[in-house]
Amino acid sequence: MEDLNNFWQNLKMIRFDLPIIGVKDVIEIALIAFVIYQLLKWVRGTRAWTLFKGLLIISIIAFISMILELNTITFIFVKTINTGIIALLIVFQPELRSALEQLGRRNFFSTFLIFEEQKDKKEKISLKAIEEIVTATEEMAKFKTGALIVVEREVKLGEYERTGIPLNATITSQLLINIFEHNTPLHDGAIIIRNNKIVAATCYLPLSDNMSLSKELGTRHRAAVGITEVSDCIVIIISEETGNVSMALGGNIIRNVDSDYLKNKLVYQKKTADIKKFKIWKGRQRNG
Ligand SMILES: Nc1ncnc2c1ncn2[C@@H]1O[C@H](COP(=O)(O)OP(=O)(O)OP(=O)(O)O)[C@@H](O)[C@H]1O
């Protein structure tokens, strides 16, 4: 009974100590929430997202061990987070610089217009789009048209997309063939495909410094391997020299693939993405 009285007294004191929330506080909270939201949105568009998720998991473990007073584990995790943040700043220095530059260039009010973007995110690559990519690849290989097609998956390629010319065009084989046509303004560099859209052309990709890659392979192939070393995307490469089609994935290159192999691989990746999406949706349903 005494405990209950104490608890009640404490509760009254807490209620008494509750700060009064004014208009200024509400504005402040809204501004902070907006900045955090924009920050998360930006991180999601870069390869830092995977690292950020890792850091988040470490923070949660550190928090739980702090509550449970597991001092050694807390010490290790807190130290890891501190060093991790400094490491992140160093590793992602180029991305941070470009984010700050963008902030200066950006139309502030456009950041509120996110509904189109949200709608687009729900669409994943369709079978029709895959067919169009495969048809275009066959045609370009036949005529030895050099091409570099990046199909984005979970890791967002925003920072590479920004090095090119924005397109946001529906995927058709005719458009793909046209983009890579010799001596046209968009043929150089890579195109990036997100969901059912060609989001940008003439994109510059990071070159792989993998020494075990064949010496026959030039910068087009090295760029394809390079982007798959820093993300989970699939890249289709058509050699201008031989007309051979290769595919890069997970830092590896599979040379001389045929249309069936290419199609199966793209369809398989789509299916695994769909299953993952379905599992998340089921999870949300269960939790909700
Ligand atoms: N870092 C890069 N990012 C995007 N595209 C690139 C990059 N480096 C080269 N390319 C593309 O590759 C073309 C040059 O290809 P290069 O002949 O050097 O490579 P390759 O691997 O031998 O290909 P190919 O077999 O088609 O000759 C450039 O014109 C450009 O379109």
The ligand as an SDF file (V2000), in Angstrom:
LIG
                    3D

 31 33  0  0  0  0  0  0  0  0999 V2000
   33.4220    5.2090  -65.6590 N   0  0  0  0  0  0  0  0  0  0  0  0
   32.5690    5.0590  -66.6540 C   0  0  0  0  0  0  0  0  0  0  0  0
   31.2510    5.2010  -66.4300 N   0  0  0  0  0  0  0  0  0  0  0  0
   30.3690    5.0190  -67.4270 C   0  0  0  0  0  0  0  0  0  0  0  0
   30.7050    4.6890  -68.6820 N   0  0  0  0  0  0  0  0  0  0  0  0
   31.9970    4.5340  -68.9680 C   0  0  0  0  0  0  0  0  0  0  0  0
   32.9950    4.7080  -67.9800 C   0  0  0  0  0  0  0  0  0  0  0  0
   34.1990    4.4730  -68.5430 N   0  0  0  0  0  0  0  0  0  0  0  0
   33.9420    4.1930  -69.8270 C   0  0  0  0  0  0  0  0  0  0  0  0
   32.6340    4.2170  -70.1030 N   0  0  0  0  0  0  0  0  0  0  0  0
   31.9670    3.9510  -71.3960 C   0  0  0  0  0  0  0  0  0  0  0  0
   32.7730    3.0190  -72.0940 O   0  0  0  0  0  0  0  0  0  0  0  0
   33.2200    3.5830  -73.3150 C   0  0  0  0  0  0  0  0  0  0  0  0
   34.6490    3.1860  -73.5520 C   0  0  0  0  0  0  0  0  0  0  0  0
   34.7140    1.8380  -73.6250 O   0  0  0  0  0  0  0  0  0  0  0  0
   36.1060    1.0570  -73.7590 P   0  0  0  0  0  0  0  0  0  0  0  0
   36.3130    0.7220  -75.2030 O   0  0  0  0  0  0  0  0  0  0  0  0
   37.1840    1.7470  -73.0480 O   0  0  0  0  0  0  0  0  0  0  0  0
   35.7300   -0.1930  -72.8940 O   0  0  0  0  0  0  0  0  0  0  0  0
   35.6120   -1.7270  -73.2320 P   0  0  0  0  0  0  0  0  0  0  0  0
   35.3170   -2.3500  -71.8980 O   0  0  0  0  0  0  0  0  0  0  0  0
   36.7840   -2.1840  -74.0140 O   0  0  0  0  0  0  0  0  0  0  0  0
   34.2850   -1.8180  -74.0910 O   0  0  0  0  0  0  0  0  0  0  0  0
   34.1110   -2.2730  -75.6360 P   0  0  0  0  0  0  0  0  0  0  0  0
   34.2210   -3.7510  -75.6050 O   0  0  0  0  0  0  0  0  0  0  0  0
   32.7280   -1.7940  -75.9280 O   0  0  0  0  0  0  0  0  0  0  0  0
   35.1600   -1.5850  -76.4200 O   0  0  0  0  0  0  0  0  0  0  0  0
   33.0980    5.0720  -73.1500 C   0  0  0  0  0  0  0  0  0  0  0  0
   32.8700    5.6990  -74.3920 O   0  0  0  0  0  0  0  0  0  0  0  0
   31.9190    5.2060  -72.2160 C   0  0  0  0  0  0  0  0  0  0  0  0
   30.7100    5.2210  -72.9570 O   0  0  0  0  0  0  0  0  0  0  0  0
  1  2  1  0
  2  3  1  0
  2  7  2  0
  3  4  2  0
  4  5  1  0
  5  6  2  0
  6  7  1  0
  6 10  1  0
  7  8  1  0
  8  9  2  0
  9 10  1  0
 10 11  1  0
 11 12  1  0
 11 30  1  0
 12 13  1  0
 13 14  1  0
 13 28  1  0
 14 15  1  0
 15 16  1  0
 16 17  2  0
 16 18  1  0
 16 19  1  0
 19 20  1  0
 20 21  2  0
 20 22  1  0
 20 23  1  0
 23 24  1  0
 24 25  2  0
 24 26  1  0
 24 27  1  0
 28 29  1  0
 28 30  1  0
 30 31  1  0
M  END
$$$$
